[in-house]
């Protein structure tokens, strides 16, 4: 299905609104650890599943949710790498860059592993 400019605008507004809400919570809450937990809220995933299900049906929503698993596992790797890099006295920007590279790498690796397992079961 071809995505219209309305689809992109709606995704931007929903995802962006969730991110703004998380930022406001992190600035207002006195407990910064709790604010960090809100920062890890899978709001963008929820918005993507809702919008793909609404526009393209249950199959597209399921595919989006399944794909988000790879990104969330990668998110855990990102946090671990970032925290480790910060604890070693690294600069926050460098630590975050290392964490983002680790997130992408872990997400792609997990996807490749799952795909190979599924292909092995089919044959």
N, C-alpha and C positions, 0 to 999 in steps of 0.2 A: 504494500500500500504506500502510495506517495504521501510524504509528509508535507503539509501546507505550512505557510508562515504562521498561521494561527496555532498549529501544534507546537512549533518551536517557541512562540511567544508564551503560550500557556505553560510549557515545561519550564521556561525561564522564570516566569512569575511564581509558580508553585515552589520550585527548587530554591529560588532566591529568597522567597519569603521565609522558608524554613531556616535557611542559613542566617538570615537577619535575626530571627527569633532566637536561635541558638546563641548568636553573638550577644544579644541583649541579656539573655539569661546569664551568660558567662561574666558579663560586666556587672550585673546587679547582685548576683548571689554572693554571699560572703564566704562560702566554702568553695575554694577554687578547684578542689578535686571533684566536687559535684558538678561544677561548671564544665570541667573536662569531660565528665561522663555525658553531659548533654552535647558536647562537641562531637562525640562519637555516635550520636543518635543517627540511625539510618534513615533520616528524613528524605534524602535525595532518592534512595532506593524505593521508599514507600511512594513518593511522588511518581517515579518512573513506572512502577507496577500499576498504580492507579490509572495513570494516563494511557499507558499502552493497553491495559485491559479495557478501558473505556473506549478507546479509538479503534483497537485492532482485535479485541476479543480475549478470551481466556488463554488461548495458546500463546499469544504474544506476551501476556502478563506472566505466564509460567516461565517462558524463556527468559524474560527480564529478571524475574526473581531468582531463577537458577544461576544466571550469570552474575548476579550480585553476590552470591556465595563466594565466588573467586575473589572479588574485590574486597569483601569483608575479611576473608582470611589474610589477604594481602595487607589490609588495614592493621591487623594485629601485628604482622611482621613489621610494618612501618613504625608503629608505636614502639615496639621493642628496640628496633635499630635506632630510632631517634632518641629514646631515653638513654640507651647505652652510649651513644655518641655524646650526648650532653653530659653524662656522668664522667666521661673521660676528659672533660674540660673543653670540649669542642664548642665552636661558635654555634649559636642557635640556627643561623641560616644554613650553614654547612651540615649540621645535624639533620635539619629538616630535609634538605636536598638528598642526603643519604637515605633517609627514611622513605622518601617518595620513590627513589630508584628501587629500593628494596620492595616497596609495595607493588610496583609495576612488574618487577621480576617475579615475585612470588605469585602474583595473580596469573601471569602468563604461564608459569611453570605448572601451577595447579590445574589450570585448564588443559594443558597438554597431557598431563598425567591422566586426568579423568577421561579425556577423549581416547587415549590409547587403551585404557581399561575397557571402555565401552566397545571399541572396535575389536578388541580381543575376544569379548564375549559373543559378538555377532558371528565371528568366523569359527 
